[in-house]
Amino acid sequence: MDGREIARPGPDRGMVFQSYTLFPWLTVEQNIMFGLAERGAPMDKQRAVAASFIEKMGLKGFEHHWPKQLSGGMQQRTAIARALANDPEMLLLDEPFGALDNQTRGLMQELLLSIWERDRKTVLFVTHDIEEAIFLANRCIVMSARPGRIKADVRIDLPHPRDYRMKTSPAFSELKARLTEEIRAEAVLAAAH
């Protein structure tokens, strides 16, 4: 990253997985403060950062709830807040909205975009959903089947700020057709082997 070899996890990278990975024995607030506590940040800073993210992520009133008391969307908002609380240089998201219902998924996409538009963090987002990739990305990388290689690097030149209505635009449809064909051609090749 930035010319440095990455050998292990570090606070410069925040990670959010598809499965809910909150610590079940910690409240929403404690989950968000976890990385700061591990790094030895003073308690007042931990609480201030957590309060800020609780507000930004729409979790007000749920600070003292346990993960099992939250919906899937709320758990993922907490996981994203926990990842961002350390102020990482890069946010890594591995299909974080894959297990959510369609309505919640759309709201989470818009929330992630608003965070990106505000903070301009580098985000690497893995998804199998073409519309999600186009909606969220400035650049889509299409991978080949085994062995995984970069097959296509497609610029997404859609304007910001973005909202769900752009998904019906001709430019969006054109990008969707292009990426669909890239993936379809790869699937045909993989099936032939």
FISE-327176 format. One line per field, with one value per atom (N, C-alpha, C): residue in one letter; atom name; x, y, z negated. Coordinates in nm, 3 decimals, decimal comma. Each point is the difference from the previous one (the first is absolute). Layout:
N
residu	c(A:...)
atome	c(CA:...)
u	c(X:...)
v	c(Y:...)
w	c(Z:...)
//
This chain:
193
residu	c(M:M:M:D:D:D:G:G:G:R:R:R:E:E:E:I:I:I:A:A:A:R:R:R:P:P:P:G:G:G:P:P:P:D:D:D:R:R:R:G:G:G:M:M:M:V:V:V:F:F:F:Q:Q:Q:S:S:S:Y:Y:Y:T:T:T:L:L:L:F:F:F:P:P:P:W:W:W:L:L:L:T:T:T:V:V:V:E:E:E:Q:Q:Q:N:N:N:I:I:I:M:M:M:F:F:F:G:G:G:L:L:L:A:A:A:E:E:E:R:R:R:G:G:G:A:A:A:P:P:P:M:M:M:D:D:D:K:K:K:Q:Q:Q:R:R:R:A:A:A:V:V:V:A:A:A:A:A:A:S:S:S:F:F:F:I:I:I:E:E:E:K:K:K:M:M:M:G:G:G:L:L:L:K:K:K:G:G:G:F:F:F:E:E:E:H:H:H:H:H:H:W:W:W:P:P:P:K:K:K:Q:Q:Q:L:L:L:S:S:S:G:G:G:G:G:G:M:M:M:Q:Q:Q:Q:Q:Q:R:R:R:T:T:T:A:A:A:I:I:I:A:A:A:R:R:R:A:A:A:L:L:L:A:A:A:N:N:N:D:D:D:P:P:P:E:E:E:M:M:M:L:L:L:L:L:L:L:L:L:D:D:D:E:E:E:P:P:P:F:F:F:G:G:G:A:A:A:L:L:L:D:D:D:N:N:N:Q:Q:Q:T:T:T:R:R:R:G:G:G:L:L:L:M:M:M:Q:Q:Q:E:E:E:L:L:L:L:L:L:L:L:L:S:S:S:I:I:I:W:W:W:E:E:E:R:R:R:D:D:D:R:R:R:K:K:K:T:T:T:V:V:V:L:L:L:F:F:F:V:V:V:T:T:T:H:H:H:D:D:D:I:I:I:E:E:E:E:E:E:A:A:A:I:I:I:F:F:F:L:L:L:A:A:A:N:N:N:R:R:R:C:C:C:I:I:I:V:V:V:M:M:M:S:S:S:A:A:A:R:R:R:P:P:P:G:G:G:R:R:R:I:I:I:K:K:K:A:A:A:D:D:D:V:V:V:R:R:R:I:I:I:D:D:D:L:L:L:P:P:P:H:H:H:P:P:P:R:R:R:D:D:D:Y:Y:Y:R:R:R:M:M:M:K:K:K:T:T:T:S:S:S:P:P:P:A:A:A:F:F:F:S:S:S:E:E:E:L:L:L:K:K:K:A:A:A:R:R:R:L:L:L:T:T:T:E:E:E:E:E:E:I:I:I:R:R:R:A:A:A:E:E:E:A:A:A:V:V:V:L:L:L:A:A:A:A:A:A:A:A:A:H:H:H)
atome	c(N:CA:C:N:CA:C:N:CA:C:N:CA:C:N:CA:C:N:CA:C:N:CA:C:N:CA:C:N:CA:C:N:CA:C:N:CA:C:N:CA:C:N:CA:C:N:CA:C:N:CA:C:N:CA:C:N:CA:C:N:CA:C:N:CA:C:N:CA:C:N:CA:C:N:CA:C:N:CA:C:N:CA:C:N:CA:C:N:CA:C:N:CA:C:N:CA:C:N:CA:C:N:CA:C:N:CA:C:N:CA:C:N:CA:C:N:CA:C:N:CA:C:N:CA:C:N:CA:C:N:CA:C:N:CA:C:N:CA:C:N:CA:C:N:CA:C:N:CA:C:N:CA:C:N:CA:C:N:CA:C:N:CA:C:N:CA:C:N:CA:C:N:CA:C:N:CA:C:N:CA:C:N:CA:C:N:CA:C:N:CA:C:N:CA:C:N:CA:C:N:CA:C:N:CA:C:N:CA:C:N:CA:C:N:CA:C:N:CA:C:N:CA:C:N:CA:C:N:CA:C:N:CA:C:N:CA:C:N:CA:C:N:CA:C:N:CA:C:N:CA:C:N:CA:C:N:CA:C:N:CA:C:N:CA:C:N:CA:C:N:CA:C:N:CA:C:N:CA:C:N:CA:C:N:CA:C:N:CA:C:N:CA:C:N:CA:C:N:CA:C:N:CA:C:N:CA:C:N:CA:C:N:CA:C:N:CA:C:N:CA:C:N:CA:C:N:CA:C:N:CA:C:N:CA:C:N:CA:C:N:CA:C:N:CA:C:N:CA:C:N:CA:C:N:CA:C:N:CA:C:N:CA:C:N:CA:C:N:CA:C:N:CA:C:N:CA:C:N:CA:C:N:CA:C:N:CA:C:N:CA:C:N:CA:C:N:CA:C:N:CA:C:N:CA:C:N:CA:C:N:CA:C:N:CA:C:N:CA:C:N:CA:C:N:CA:C:N:CA:C:N:CA:C:N:CA:C:N:CA:C:N:CA:C:N:CA:C:N:CA:C:N:CA:C:N:CA:C:N:CA:C:N:CA:C:N:CA:C:N:CA:C:N:CA:C:N:CA:C:N:CA:C:N:CA:C:N:CA:C:N:CA:C:N:CA:C:N:CA:C:N:CA:C:N:CA:C:N:CA:C:N:CA:C:N:CA:C:N:CA:C:N:CA:C:N:CA:C:N:CA:C:N:CA:C:N:CA:C:N:CA:C:N:CA:C:N:CA:C:N:CA:C:N:CA:C:N:CA:C:N:CA:C:N:CA:C:N:CA:C:N:CA:C:N:CA:C:N:CA:C:N:CA:C:N:CA:C:N:CA:C:N:CA:C:N:CA:C:N:CA:C:N:CA:C:N:CA:C:N:CA:C:N:CA:C:N:CA:C:N:CA:C:N:CA:C:N:CA:C:N:CA:C:N:CA:C:N:CA:C:N:CA:C:N:CA:C:N:CA:C:N:CA:C:N:CA:C:N:CA:C:N:CA:C:N:CA:C:N:CA:C:N:CA:C)
u	c(0,085:-0,085:0,090:-0,021:0,088:0,146:0,029:0,136:0,052:-0,083:0,042:-0,061:0,080:-0,052:-0,086:-0,114:-0,091:0,021:0,038:0,028:-0,100:-0,074:-0,094:-0,103:-0,106:-0,100:0,063:-0,064:0,049:-0,109:0,015:-0,103:-0,015:0,092:-0,012:-0,102:-0,052:-0,101:-0,117:-0,120:-0,120:-0,069:-0,051:-0,059:-0,143:-0,090:-0,138:-0,033:-0,052:-0,031:-0,149:-0,036:-0,141:-0,072:0,062:-0,064:0,020:-0,093:0,007:0,110:0,099:0,118:0,017:-0,110:0,008:0,030:0,063:0,026:-0,131:-0,058:-0,133:-0,002:0,115:0,007:0,022:0,006:0,017:-0,124:-0,034:-0,112:0,040:-0,096:0,029:0,114:-0,012:0,103:0,135:0,002:0,126:0,061:-0,083:0,052:0,068:-0,063:0,058:0,130:0,009:0,119:0,113:-0,027:0,094:0,141:0,012:0,133:0,074:-0,075:0,063:0,051:-0,079:0,042:0,126:0,004:0,117:0,126:-0,019:0,113:0,033:-0,075:0,031:-0,051:-0,101:-0,056:-0,069:0,007:-0,068:-0,151:-0,062:-0,142:-0,087:0,034:-0,082:0,004:0,117:0,009:-0,081:0,011:-0,077:-0,149:-0,047:-0,144:-0,041:0,083:-0,032:-0,007:0,097:0,001:-0,121:-0,028:-0,116:-0,129:-0,015:-0,121:-0,017:0,111:-0,005:-0,048:0,054:-0,040:-0,141:-0,040:-0,136:-0,099:0,033:-0,083:0,001:0,120:0,013:-0,067:0,002:-0,050:-0,146:-0,064:-0,142:-0,023:0,090:-0,009:-0,036:-0,038:-0,035:-0,113:0,015:-0,098:0,032:0,101:0,038:0,141:0,059:0,137:0,025:-0,097:0,018:-0,069:-0,037:-0,060:0,110:-0,033:0,090:-0,024:0,099:-0,018:-0,123:-0,031:-0,115:-0,133:0,000:-0,121:-0,018:0,092:0,000:-0,043:-0,057:-0,029:0,133:-0,003:0,120:0,059:-0,084:0,048:0,068:-0,058:0,060:0,133:0,008:0,127:0,107:-0,035:0,099:0,038:-0,096:0,035:0,097:-0,021:0,092:0,138:0,003:0,128:0,075:-0,072:0,064:0,051:-0,080:0,044:0,125:0,002:0,118:0,123:-0,016:0,114:0,047:-0,094:0,036:0,050:-0,034:0,038:0,151:0,075:0,146:0,059:-0,086:0,043:0,102:-0,037:0,094:0,021:0,111:0,025:-0,090:-0,031:-0,077:-0,106:-0,116:-0,108:-0,018:0,007:-0,015:-0,135:-0,084:-0,134:-0,020:-0,025:-0,018:-0,148:-0,071:-0,145:-0,076:0,019:-0,059:-0,153:-0,061:-0,145:-0,068:0,078:-0,052:-0,111:0,000:-0,099:-0,122:-0,004:-0,108:-0,114:-0,122:-0,112:0,022:-0,073:0,023:-0,014:-0,103:-0,023:0,114:0,039:0,109:0,131:0,021:0,121:0,012:-0,110:0,001:0,031:-0,059:0,027:0,146:0,056:0,140:0,094:-0,035:0,080:0,003:-0,117:-0,006:0,078:-0,008:0,076:0,150:0,046:0,143:0,045:-0,081:0,035:0,010:-0,092:0,005:0,125:0,040:0,125:0,119:0,002:0,111:0,004:-0,117:-0,004:0,046:-0,022:0,042:0,148:0,047:0,134:0,104:-0,043:0,089:0,105:-0,042:0,089:0,011:0,112:0,012:-0,081:-0,089:-0,085:0,020:0,031:0,005:-0,121:-0,095:-0,129:-0,016:-0,011:-0,019:-0,149:-0,052:-0,140:-0,018:-0,105:-0,038:-0,120:-0,048:-0,118:0,046:-0,029:0,048:-0,057:-0,129:-0,059:0,063:0,025:0,064:0,139:0,074:0,136:-0,002:-0,090:-0,008:-0,043:-0,100:-0,054:0,103:0,082:0,094:0,136:0,039:0,141:0,030:0,126:0,058:0,077:0,023:0,078:-0,042:-0,030:-0,036:0,107:0,048:0,097:-0,074:0,002:-0,062:0,112:-0,024:0,100:-0,035:0,103:-0,020:-0,025:-0,046:-0,012:0,140:0,009:0,129:0,099:0,119:0,045:-0,053:-0,031:-0,054:0,100:-0,034:0,082:-0,091:0,058:-0,079:-0,031:-0,129:-0,045:-0,034:-0,063:-0,039:0,005:0,034:0,006:-0,087:-0,120:-0,099:-0,022:0,023:-0,026:-0,151:-0,045:-0,142:-0,009:-0,030:-0,003:-0,142:-0,062:-0,132:0,018:-0,085:0,019:-0,029:0,062:-0,026:-0,067:-0,083:-0,047:-0,094:-0,002:-0,082:-0,122:-0,110:-0,115:-0,062:-0,091:-0,055:-0,063:-0,046:-0,066:0,094:0,130:0,095:0,005:-0,053:0,002:-0,087:-0,086:-0,085:0,051:0,116:0,055:0,061:0,005:0,064:0,148:0,072:0,143:0,017:-0,086:0,005:-0,029:-0,103:-0,037:0,112:0,068:0,113:0,114:0,032:0,105:-0,041:-0,126:-0,049:0,012:-0,036:0,010:0,146:0,089:0,142:0,056:-0,025:0,051:-0,065:-0,128:-0,069:0,065:0,034:0,064:0,140:0,075:0,133:-0,008:-0,097:-0,016:-0,057:-0,096:-0,061:0,105:0,083:0,105:0,094:0,030:0,087:-0,068:-0,130:-0,076:-0,006:-0,016:-0,004:0,135:0,110:0,133:0,021:-0,043:0,018:-0,083:-0,120:-0,086:0,057:0,074:0,056:0,117:0,057:0,114:-0,047)
v	c(-0,116:0,116:0,123:0,088:0,116:-0,041:-0,112:-0,047:-0,086:-0,019:-0,082:-0,139:-0,102:-0,136:-0,020:-0,065:-0,028:-0,145:-0,020:-0,135:-0,045:0,094:-0,036:0,112:-0,025:0,105:0,123:0,114:0,123:0,105:0,100:0,103:0,091:-0,009:0,082:-0,057:-0,121:-0,065:-0,045:0,044:-0,045:-0,106:-0,105:-0,113:-0,025:-0,020:-0,037:-0,120:-0,108:-0,124:-0,012:-0,098:-0,027:-0,049:-0,094:-0,051:0,103:0,004:0,099:-0,040:0,084:-0,034:0,088:0,046:0,078:-0,094:0,055:-0,078:-0,008:-0,120:-0,011:0,040:0,001:0,036:0,150:0,078:0,145:0,070:0,114:0,079:0,070:0,067:0,078:0,098:0,077:0,099:-0,068:-0,108:-0,070:-0,061:-0,052:-0,052:0,111:0,117:0,112:0,048:-0,004:0,046:-0,103:-0,123:-0,110:0,030:0,043:0,027:0,111:0,104:0,111:-0,046:-0,087:-0,053:-0,085:-0,082:-0,084:0,084:0,118:0,089:0,091:-0,013:0,076:0,142:0,031:0,135:0,029:0,124:0,035:-0,025:-0,036:-0,034:0,114:0,126:0,111:0,009:-0,029:-0,001:-0,116:-0,117:-0,118:0,032:0,058:0,031:0,107:0,100:0,107:-0,053:-0,084:-0,058:-0,091:-0,083:-0,090:0,081:0,106:0,082:0,063:0,045:0,060:-0,101:-0,123:-0,102:-0,052:-0,007:-0,041:0,098:0,127:0,104:-0,013:-0,007:-0,008:-0,123:-0,111:-0,127:-0,026:0,097:-0,018:-0,104:-0,009:-0,099:0,062:0,128:0,069:-0,076:-0,021:-0,074:-0,149:-0,045:-0,141:-0,022:0,103:-0,005:-0,117:-0,032:-0,102:-0,133:-0,015:-0,126:-0,100:-0,127:-0,108:-0,031:-0,052:-0,032:-0,086:-0,097:-0,088:0,075:0,122:0,080:0,090:-0,006:0,088:-0,073:0,074:-0,056:-0,019:-0,072:-0,019:0,132:0,092:0,130:0,079:-0,006:0,071:-0,064:-0,133:-0,066:0,043:0,009:0,041:0,146:0,085:0,141:0,009:-0,083:-0,003:-0,050:-0,103:-0,053:0,104:0,073:0,106:0,110:0,038:0,102:-0,047:-0,126:-0,054:0,009:-0,034:0,006:0,144:0,093:0,140:0,074:-0,049:0,069:0,013:-0,093:0,007:0,098:0,063:0,091:-0,067:-0,115:-0,071:0,074:-0,028:0,056:-0,066:-0,128:-0,077:-0,083:-0,007:-0,083:-0,118:-0,122:-0,123:-0,062:-0,019:-0,054:-0,123:-0,114:-0,126:-0,037:0,040:-0,023:0,033:0,120:0,032:0,007:0,017:0,013:-0,123:-0,105:-0,118:-0,073:0,005:-0,073:0,085:0,124:0,091:-0,006:0,033:0,008:0,117:-0,001:0,096:0,146:0,028:0,137:0,047:-0,083:0,036:0,013:-0,089:0,004:0,135:0,045:0,130:0,114:-0,004:0,105:-0,002:-0,120:-0,013:0,050:-0,025:0,051:0,152:0,062:0,145:0,054:-0,068:0,040:-0,007:-0,109:-0,014:0,110:0,030:0,108:0,134:0,026:0,128:0,009:-0,112:-0,003:0,027:-0,065:0,020:0,144:0,055:0,137:0,100:-0,031:0,088:-0,017:-0,125:-0,027:-0,032:-0,041:-0,034:-0,105:-0,100:-0,113:-0,087:-0,069:-0,100:-0,121:-0,049:-0,114:-0,108:-0,120:-0,117:-0,084:-0,011:-0,062:-0,121:-0,118:-0,123:-0,031:-0,022:-0,035:-0,082:-0,081:-0,072:0,067:0,108:0,071:0,114:-0,013:0,097:0,139:0,010:0,131:0,065:-0,078:0,053:0,053:-0,076:0,042:0,132:0,013:0,123:0,117:-0,022:0,107:0,054:-0,088:0,041:0,044:-0,050:0,012:0,118:0,036:0,088:-0,083:-0,126:-0,093:-0,142:-0,082:-0,140:-0,090:-0,092:-0,099:-0,132:-0,056:-0,130:-0,104:-0,105:-0,105:-0,120:-0,071:-0,123:-0,114:-0,113:-0,120:-0,054:-0,115:-0,057:-0,006:0,047:0,079:0,142:0,060:0,135:0,103:0,065:0,106:0,118:0,116:0,116:-0,017:-0,005:-0,017:0,135:0,088:0,131:0,102:0,122:0,113:0,109:0,021:0,087:0,124:0,117:0,127:0,021:0,046:0,031:0,152:0,065:0,146:0,053:-0,040:0,050:0,112:0,102:0,116:-0,031:0,080:-0,002:0,131:0,006:-0,111:-0,089:-0,128:-0,098:-0,034:-0,032:-0,055:-0,109:-0,075:-0,121:0,026:0,123:0,029:-0,014:0,013:-0,012:-0,141:-0,098:-0,139:-0,022:0,098:-0,011:0,086:0,060:0,088:-0,081:0,057:-0,069:-0,031:0,091:-0,023:-0,120:-0,011:-0,113:-0,131:0,002:-0,120:-0,043:0,096:-0,031:-0,068:0,054:-0,061:-0,140:-0,015:-0,131:-0,103:0,040:-0,092:-0,038:0,097:-0,027:-0,098:0,027:-0,086:-0,138:-0,004:-0,129:-0,086:0,060:-0,076:-0,046:0,085:-0,039:-0,124:0,002:-0,111:-0,123:0,020:-0,112:-0,073:0,075:-0,063:-0,082:0,049:-0,073:-0,128:0,010:-0,116:-0,107:0,039:-0,095:-0,072:0,075:-0,060:-0,098:0,040:-0,085:-0,129:0,012:-0,118:-0,098:0,050:-0,084:-0,086:0,040:-0,073:-0,094)
w	c(0,000:0,000:0,000:0,098:0,016:0,004:0,069:0,016:-0,114:-0,106:-0,114:0,013:-0,030:-0,001:-0,125:0,018:-0,111:-0,043:-0,125:-0,050:-0,107:-0,059:-0,105:-0,016:-0,078:-0,022:-0,064:0,022:-0,061:-0,005:-0,085:-0,016:0,122:0,097:0,120:0,099:-0,031:0,082:-0,086:0,036:-0,069:0,084:-0,065:0,073:-0,047:0,099:-0,029:0,087:-0,063:0,069:0,029:0,082:0,030:-0,124:-0,070:-0,122:-0,111:-0,089:-0,107:-0,097:-0,012:-0,079:-0,124:-0,054:-0,123:-0,117:-0,102:-0,120:-0,078:-0,017:-0,063:-0,147:-0,065:-0,143:-0,021:0,111:-0,009:0,055:-0,058:0,049:0,131:0,062:0,121:-0,027:-0,107:-0,034:-0,023:-0,074:-0,029:0,125:0,091:0,126:0,080:0,006:0,075:-0,065:-0,132:-0,072:0,000:0,042:-0,017:0,052:0,124:0,058:-0,070:-0,039:-0,073:-0,136:-0,066:-0,130:0,016:0,105:0,025:0,025:0,056:0,029:-0,118:-0,109:-0,120:-0,001:0,082:0,001:-0,133:-0,047:-0,126:0,010:-0,111:-0,001:0,052:-0,032:0,048:0,153:0,060:0,147:0,057:-0,063:0,046:0,002:-0,108:-0,011:0,100:0,020:0,096:0,143:0,038:0,134:0,018:-0,100:0,008:0,013:-0,080:0,006:0,138:0,057:0,134:0,104:-0,005:0,098:-0,027:-0,125:-0,033:0,064:-0,006:0,062:0,153:0,060:0,146:0,059:-0,074:0,052:-0,037:-0,062:-0,034:-0,107:-0,097:-0,107:-0,136:0,002:-0,125:-0,069:-0,130:-0,077:-0,010:0,076:-0,002:-0,055:-0,058:-0,050:-0,093:-0,083:-0,104:0,034:0,127:0,045:0,036:-0,018:0,041:0,147:0,072:0,142:0,028:-0,086:0,023:-0,004:-0,053:-0,008:0,121:0,095:0,117:0,126:0,094:0,132:0,075:0,111:0,081:0,047:0,045:0,045:-0,111:-0,119:-0,114:-0,040:0,009:-0,030:0,099:0,129:0,099:-0,016:-0,037:-0,026:-0,117:-0,102:-0,114:0,043:0,084:0,049:0,083:0,084:0,080:-0,092:-0,101:-0,097:-0,074:-0,040:-0,070:0,089:0,129:0,093:0,021:0,009:0,025:-0,125:-0,117:-0,125:-0,016:0,059:-0,006:0,102:0,080:0,105:0,093:0,059:0,087:0,132:0,064:0,133:0,104:-0,021:0,096:-0,071:0,063:-0,051:0,095:-0,053:0,077:-0,034:0,102:-0,023:0,088:-0,064:0,072:-0,001:0,103:0,014:-0,127:-0,054:-0,130:0,000:0,118:0,005:0,059:0,026:0,066:-0,074:-0,133:-0,079:-0,035:0,050:-0,036:0,101:-0,044:0,093:0,096:0,110:0,108:-0,046:-0,078:-0,046:-0,091:-0,096:-0,091:0,076:0,097:0,082:0,071:0,061:0,068:-0,095:-0,120:-0,098:-0,045:-0,017:-0,041:0,110:0,126:0,111:-0,003:-0,020:-0,006:-0,121:-0,113:-0,119:0,027:0,061:0,031:0,096:0,101:0,092:-0,073:-0,091:-0,071:-0,087:-0,061:-0,078:0,092:0,116:0,093:0,049:0,034:0,052:-0,106:-0,128:-0,109:-0,034:-0,013:-0,052:0,107:0,119:0,113:-0,036:-0,076:-0,028:0,125:0,014:0,104:-0,046:0,087:-0,033:0,106:-0,045:0,088:-0,037:0,093:-0,026:0,091:-0,059:0,078:0,005:0,121:0,018:0,127:0,002:0,121:0,066:-0,059:0,049:0,092:0,129:0,100:-0,027:-0,030:-0,027:-0,122:-0,104:-0,121:0,033:0,080:0,038:0,075:0,097:0,079:-0,088:-0,082:-0,084:-0,098:-0,057:-0,105:0,053:0,116:0,041:0,091:-0,002:0,101:0,101:-0,037:0,083:-0,036:0,100:-0,023:0,061:-0,080:0,046:0,014:0,121:0,024:-0,007:-0,081:-0,016:0,088:0,045:0,075:-0,099:0,056:-0,082:-0,025:-0,064:-0,037:0,116:-0,018:-0,116:0,010:-0,114:-0,002:0,048:0,108:0,059:0,035:0,013:0,043:0,148:0,030:0,138:0,064:-0,078:0,052:-0,112:0,037:-0,093:0,063:-0,056:0,062:-0,085:0,058:-0,069:-0,009:-0,114:-0,022:-0,014:0,111:0,004:-0,020:-0,109:-0,035:-0,103:0,006:-0,089:-0,147:-0,086:-0,144:-0,036:-0,100:-0,082:0,081:-0,037:0,069:-0,085:0,069:-0,071:0,086:-0,059:0,062:0,137:0,029:0,127:0,119:-0,024:0,112:0,056:-0,075:0,046:0,123:0,032:0,119:0,116:-0,016:0,105:0,113:0,121:0,113:-0,026:-0,064:-0,029:-0,092:-0,101:-0,093:0,075:0,085:0,077:0,093:0,059:0,089:-0,076:-0,117:-0,083:-0,046:-0,035:-0,045:0,113:0,122:0,115:0,026:-0,010:0,024:-0,103:-0,130:-0,105:0,003:0,033:0,011:0,107:0,113:0,108:-0,039:-0,070:-0,048:-0,089:-0,091:-0,094:0,069:0,091:0,072:0,084:0,069:0,082:-0,087:-0,118:-0,093:-0,051:-0,028:-0,046:0,107:0,126:0,111:0,012:-0,011:0,004:-0,116:-0,118:-0,119:0,013:0,056:0,015:0,102:0,097:0,104:-0,052:-0,112:-0,055:-0,102)
//
